Amino acid sequence: MRKPPASARRSGRRAFAAPPPRAAARRAGAPKAKTSKGNGRTNNSAAGAPVARAHPPKATRPAERVLQNGKAAPEVSARMGRGKYVYCIIDSPDPLRFGPIGIGAEPSEVYSVHYKNLAAVVSEAPLEVLDSTRENVLAHERVNESVMREHTVIPMSFGTIFKTREDIVELLRSAAEAFGDVLNKMQNKLEFGLKVLWDRDQAIREVEGEDEDIGRLKKEISGQKGPTYFARMQYGRLVDAALQARSERYVADILELLRDVSVASRINKPIGEKMIMNAAFLISRDQEAAFDAKVKSIAGKLDKLTFKYTGPWPPYNFVNIRLKLERA
């Protein structure tokens, strides 16, 4: 067996990857929760495993910002006050402290806020919409990654801020059943991301050599001195269809080969022309080494493709909870 190319090897944690869209909490409506098995090309072999991203409540509008020398004026900063930034939800009845690893120029202390056996992992933060800078996003992920070493987590979206501790307790109380259900389904499970890329020009040369109609049109276009508009149009349509079919076969084969070492998978939209697969896989902790080995084995066999995979991550792509905080 050929040795997998360097690009196929596990790259570890991403240097910068934003979690789900920005949101912060507000008081309105009643708590709601929803889980689903996904659709389309999603391969979900875990009965009842929730899929899609977490969607916390909408943002609290901050006070109007008045800047002096690039910083908020003192009276405005005082009006904004401090809130509680929520990173994730875990199952823990005991108070926890994770150290100064949270969001802020000087990393804030991260600790837990509880309702019965549920806990929100939080830190102090300005009561304003946070900019999704590299530093802030990495701090958000750093906390979730630290917590998930010992706990199953429900990751919250970047920028989830509550006004008070009581608001967080009310969230945990009102959505306790939904949180408990998701934590049970995500118990001892991790997410891995897998992106597969190809050399599109090389793929085009291959279909030109394998498909008689495409090869004939290619020669016809190359040999003509006059207008070739209609021939080029037909050639383009045939090439696009052949590339689409070929990429779909690759994706289907990879999913099938990884089915035995994954609980579920989710196919996201590829980015750019070179990417043919952008997937997330839900893996049991005890299957992490098997998944790692299987990816490397597949990459060795499909050496015309480039495999890039990362993880482990909290299950961002496999949690779908829609919440509204009811006013106490």
C-alpha positions as CSV (number, residue, x, y, z in Angstrom):
1,M,0.0,0.0,0.0
2,R,1.3,3.4,-0.8
3,K,2.2,5.7,2.0
4,P,-0.5,8.5,2.4
5,P,0.7,11.9,1.1
6,A,1.6,14.5,3.8
7,S,-1.5,16.5,3.1
8,A,-3.6,13.5,4.0
9,R,-2.3,13.3,7.5
10,R,-4.3,14.7,10.4
11,S,-3.5,18.3,10.8
12,G,-4.8,18.7,14.3
13,R,-6.8,21.7,15.5
14,R,-7.4,24.5,13.0
15,A,-5.5,27.7,13.4
16,F,-8.7,29.6,12.9
17,A,-12.2,28.3,12.3
18,A,-15.3,30.2,13.3
19,P,-18.0,28.4,15.1
20,P,-21.7,28.9,14.2
21,P,-23.0,32.4,13.5
22,R,-22.9,35.2,16.1
23,A,-25.8,35.5,18.5
24,A,-26.4,36.6,22.1
25,A,-29.3,36.1,24.4
26,R,-32.5,38.1,25.1
27,R,-35.5,37.6,27.2
28,A,-38.5,36.8,25.0
29,G,-40.9,33.9,24.1
30,A,-40.8,30.4,25.4
31,P,-38.0,27.8,25.2
32,K,-38.1,25.5,22.2
33,A,-35.8,22.7,21.1
34,K,-35.5,20.7,18.0
35,T,-33.4,17.8,16.8
36,S,-33.5,16.1,13.4
37,K,-31.6,13.5,11.4
38,G,-30.7,15.8,8.5
39,N,-31.5,15.4,4.9
40,G,-30.1,15.5,1.4
41,R,-26.8,13.7,1.2
42,T,-26.3,13.5,4.9
43,N,-25.4,10.0,6.1
44,N,-26.7,9.6,9.7
45,S,-26.5,6.1,11.0
46,A,-27.3,7.1,14.6
47,A,-31.0,6.8,15.3
48,G,-32.2,10.1,16.6
49,A,-28.8,11.8,16.5
50,P,-29.5,15.6,16.2
51,V,-27.9,17.4,13.3
52,A,-27.1,21.0,12.2
53,R,-25.7,23.9,14.1
54,A,-26.6,25.3,17.5
55,H,-28.8,28.5,17.3
56,P,-28.9,30.4,20.6
57,P,-31.2,33.4,21.1
58,K,-30.8,36.6,19.3
59,A,-28.5,39.4,20.4
60,T,-29.1,42.0,23.0
61,R,-28.6,45.5,21.5
62,P,-25.7,47.3,23.2
63,A,-25.8,50.9,24.2
64,E,-24.8,53.4,21.5
65,R,-21.0,53.4,21.2
66,V,-19.3,56.8,21.6
67,L,-15.6,56.6,21.0
68,Q,-12.8,58.8,22.4
69,N,-9.3,58.1,21.0
70,G,-10.5,54.8,19.7
71,K,-12.1,53.6,23.0
72,A,-15.6,53.8,24.4
73,A,-16.2,57.0,26.5
74,P,-16.3,56.2,30.2
75,E,-20.0,57.0,30.6
76,V,-20.9,54.7,27.7
77,S,-18.7,51.9,29.0
78,A,-20.5,52.2,32.4
79,R,-23.9,52.0,30.7
80,M,-22.9,48.9,28.7
81,G,-21.9,47.0,31.9
82,R,-20.7,43.4,32.1
83,G,-22.5,40.3,31.0
84,K,-22.0,36.5,31.1
85,Y,-20.4,35.0,27.9
86,V,-21.6,31.4,27.5
87,Y,-19.3,28.9,25.7
88,C,-21.2,25.6,26.1
89,I,-23.6,23.6,28.2
90,I,-22.4,20.4,30.0
91,D,-23.7,17.9,32.5
92,S,-22.2,18.6,35.9
93,P,-23.8,19.1,39.3
94,D,-20.5,20.4,40.9
95,P,-19.1,23.9,40.6
96,L,-16.1,24.0,38.2
97,R,-13.3,26.4,37.4
98,F,-11.3,26.2,34.2
99,G,-8.8,29.0,34.8
100,P,-8.1,32.3,33.0
101,I,-8.6,31.0,29.4
102,G,-11.7,33.0,28.3
103,I,-12.4,35.9,26.0
104,G,-10.6,39.2,26.6
105,A,-7.4,41.1,26.1
106,E,-6.4,39.5,29.4
107,P,-8.0,36.1,29.4
108,S,-11.0,36.0,31.7
109,E,-11.7,33.4,34.4
110,V,-13.9,30.6,33.1
111,Y,-16.3,28.9,35.5
112,S,-19.7,27.1,35.7
113,V,-23.2,28.3,36.4
114,H,-25.7,25.6,37.5
115,Y,-29.3,24.4,37.5
116,K,-29.5,21.0,39.0
117,N,-27.2,18.7,36.9
118,L,-26.9,21.2,34.1
119,A,-24.1,23.7,33.9
120,A,-23.3,26.6,31.6
121,V,-19.6,27.3,31.1
122,V,-19.2,31.1,31.2
123,S,-16.9,34.1,31.8
124,E,-17.3,37.8,32.4
125,A,-17.5,39.9,29.2
126,P,-18.6,43.4,28.1
127,L,-22.4,43.5,27.4
128,E,-21.9,44.3,23.7
129,V,-21.8,42.5,20.4
130,L,-18.3,41.0,20.2
131,D,-16.3,41.4,17.0
132,S,-15.4,38.0,15.5
133,T,-11.7,38.7,15.5
134,R,-9.1,35.9,15.3
135,E,-8.3,36.3,18.9
136,N,-11.9,36.2,20.1
137,V,-12.8,33.2,18.0
138,L,-9.7,31.3,19.1
139,A,-10.5,32.1,22.7
140,H,-14.1,30.7,22.2
141,E,-12.7,27.5,20.7
142,R,-10.0,27.2,23.3
143,V,-12.5,27.1,26.1
144,N,-14.7,24.5,24.4
145,E,-11.8,22.3,23.5
146,S,-10.5,22.5,27.1
147,V,-13.9,21.6,28.5
148,M,-14.6,18.7,26.1
149,R,-11.5,16.9,27.3
150,E,-13.5,15.8,30.4
151,H,-17.1,16.6,29.5
152,T,-19.6,16.1,26.7
153,V,-20.5,19.6,25.5
154,I,-23.3,21.4,23.7
155,P,-21.3,24.2,22.0
156,M,-23.0,27.6,21.9
157,S,-22.5,30.0,19.0
158,F,-19.8,32.7,19.1
159,G,-21.0,35.8,20.8
160,T,-23.6,34.3,23.1
161,I,-23.9,36.8,26.0
162,F,-26.5,37.0,28.8
163,K,-27.1,40.0,31.0
164,T,-27.2,38.2,34.4
165,R,-26.5,34.9,36.1
166,E,-30.2,34.6,36.7
167,D,-30.9,34.7,33.0
168,I,-28.5,31.7,32.4
169,V,-30.2,29.7,35.2
170,E,-33.6,30.4,33.7
171,L,-32.3,29.2,30.3
172,L,-31.0,26.0,31.9
173,R,-34.3,25.5,33.8
174,S,-36.6,26.2,30.9
175,A,-34.7,24.0,28.4
176,A,-33.5,21.3,30.8
177,E,-35.3,18.5,28.9
178,A,-33.9,19.5,25.6
179,F,-30.4,20.0,26.9
180,G,-30.5,16.6,28.7
181,D,-31.7,14.8,25.5
182,V,-28.9,16.3,23.4
183,L,-26.2,15.6,26.0
184,N,-27.4,12.0,26.2
185,K,-27.1,11.6,22.4
186,M,-23.8,13.3,22.2
187,Q,-22.3,11.4,25.1
188,N,-18.6,10.5,24.4
189,K,-18.8,11.7,20.8
190,L,-16.5,14.1,18.9
191,E,-16.6,15.9,15.6
192,F,-14.0,15.7,12.9
193,G,-13.9,17.7,9.7
194,L,-12.8,16.3,6.4
195,K,-12.2,18.3,3.2
196,V,-11.2,16.5,-0.1
197,L,-9.7,18.5,-3.0
198,W,-8.6,17.6,-6.5
199,D,-6.7,19.0,-9.4
200,R,-9.5,20.1,-11.6
201,D,-7.3,20.5,-14.7
202,Q,-6.1,17.0,-14.3
203,A,-9.6,15.7,-13.9
204,I,-10.6,17.5,-17.1
205,R,-7.7,15.8,-19.0
206,E,-8.9,12.5,-17.7
207,V,-12.5,12.9,-18.8
208,E,-11.3,14.1,-22.2
209,G,-9.4,10.9,-22.6
210,E,-12.1,8.6,-21.3
211,D,-15.2,10.1,-22.9
212,E,-15.4,9.8,-26.7
213,D,-17.8,12.8,-27.2
214,I,-15.7,15.1,-25.1
215,G,-12.5,14.0,-26.8
216,R,-14.0,14.5,-30.2
217,L,-15.2,18.0,-29.4
218,K,-11.9,18.9,-28.0
219,K,-10.1,17.9,-31.2
220,E,-12.8,19.7,-33.3
221,I,-12.3,23.0,-31.3
222,S,-8.5,22.7,-31.5
223,G,-8.6,22.1,-35.3
224,Q,-11.0,24.8,-36.3
225,K,-9.9,28.2,-37.4
226,G,-13.3,29.8,-37.6
227,P,-16.0,30.3,-35.0
228,T,-16.4,27.5,-32.5
229,Y,-19.1,28.9,-30.2
230,F,-21.6,26.0,-30.4
231,A,-18.9,23.4,-30.1
232,R,-17.4,25.1,-27.1
233,M,-20.8,25.4,-25.4
234,Q,-21.5,21.7,-25.9
235,Y,-18.0,20.8,-24.8
236,G,-18.4,22.8,-21.6
237,R,-21.7,21.2,-20.8
238,L,-20.4,17.7,-21.3
239,V,-17.2,18.4,-19.2
240,D,-19.2,19.9,-16.3
241,A,-21.6,16.9,-16.3
242,A,-18.6,14.5,-16.3
243,L,-16.8,16.3,-13.5
244,Q,-20.0,16.4,-11.4
245,A,-20.6,12.7,-11.8
246,R,-16.9,11.9,-11.1
247,S,-16.8,14.0,-7.9
248,E,-20.1,12.5,-6.7
249,R,-18.7,9.0,-7.1
250,Y,-15.6,10.0,-5.1
251,V,-17.8,11.4,-2.3
252,A,-20.1,8.4,-2.2
253,D,-17.1,6.0,-2.1
254,I,-15.4,7.9,0.8
255,L,-18.7,8.1,2.8
256,E,-19.2,4.4,2.4
257,L,-15.6,3.6,3.5
258,L,-16.0,5.7,6.6
259,R,-19.5,4.5,7.6
260,D,-18.2,1.7,9.8
261,V,-16.0,4.0,11.9
262,S,-18.4,7.0,12.3
263,V,-21.7,7.5,14.1
264,A,-23.1,10.1,11.6
265,S,-21.9,12.4,8.8
266,R,-23.0,15.8,7.5
267,I,-22.1,17.1,4.0
268,N,-21.6,20.8,3.8
269,K,-21.3,22.9,0.7
270,P,-17.8,22.7,-0.9
271,I,-15.7,25.9,-1.1
272,G,-14.1,26.8,-4.4
273,E,-13.6,24.7,-7.5
274,K,-10.9,22.5,-6.1
275,M,-12.9,21.2,-3.2
276,I,-15.2,18.2,-4.0
277,M,-16.1,17.3,-0.4
278,N,-16.7,19.3,2.8
279,A,-17.9,17.0,5.5
280,A,-18.2,16.6,9.2
281,F,-18.2,13.3,11.0
282,L,-19.5,12.4,14.4
283,I,-17.1,9.9,16.0
284,S,-17.3,7.9,19.3
285,R,-14.3,8.6,21.4
286,D,-13.3,4.9,21.3
287,Q,-13.3,5.0,17.5
288,E,-11.0,8.0,17.1
289,A,-7.9,5.9,16.3
290,A,-9.9,3.7,13.9
291,F,-11.2,6.8,12.1
292,D,-7.7,8.3,11.9
293,A,-6.3,5.1,10.3
294,K,-9.2,4.7,7.9
295,V,-8.8,8.3,6.5
296,K,-5.1,7.7,6.0
297,S,-5.8,4.4,4.2
298,I,-8.4,6.0,1.9
299,A,-6.0,8.9,1.1
300,G,-3.3,6.4,0.2
301,K,-5.6,4.6,-2.3
302,L,-7.0,7.8,-3.8
303,D,-3.7,9.5,-4.2
304,K,-4.9,11.8,-6.9
305,L,-6.9,13.6,-4.2
306,T,-5.8,15.8,-1.3
307,F,-7.3,15.0,2.1
308,K,-7.4,17.6,4.9
309,Y,-9.0,16.7,8.2
310,T,-9.1,18.3,11.5
311,G,-10.4,17.6,15.0
312,P,-11.5,16.6,17.5
313,W,-14.1,19.4,17.9
314,P,-17.3,19.9,19.9
315,P,-20.2,18.6,17.7
316,Y,-21.0,21.9,16.1
317,N,-22.5,20.3,13.0
318,F,-24.6,17.7,14.9
319,V,-26.5,19.9,17.4
320,N,-29.6,21.8,16.5
321,I,-31.3,23.6,19.4
322,R,-33.4,26.7,18.9
323,L,-33.9,28.5,22.2
324,K,-35.8,31.5,23.5
325,L,-35.4,32.6,27.1
326,E,-38.8,33.1,28.8
327,R,-38.9,36.1,31.1
328,A,-38.9,34.9,34.7
